[in-house]
Amino acid sequence: MNTTISILAEIPEELHESLKCFLDTHPAWDQDRVFSAALSLFLLQNSDGDRRASRVYLDTLFNYAA
């Protein structure tokens, strides 16, 4: 089951500018894809090896449709 949860978060202005520059130069990516990749990588690196985070990270990186 794929469930999407919306997140409203404030980020530092410098990070926002970096994100805008990245998105301007990588048209295949959007804000949701970047956040999904970043969050899943964080969880992958800081958890006990949850395979779900691995799957989401790889799916997001390679843009697989879920």
Helices and strands as residue ranges (DSSP letters): H 13-25, H 31-46, H 51-61
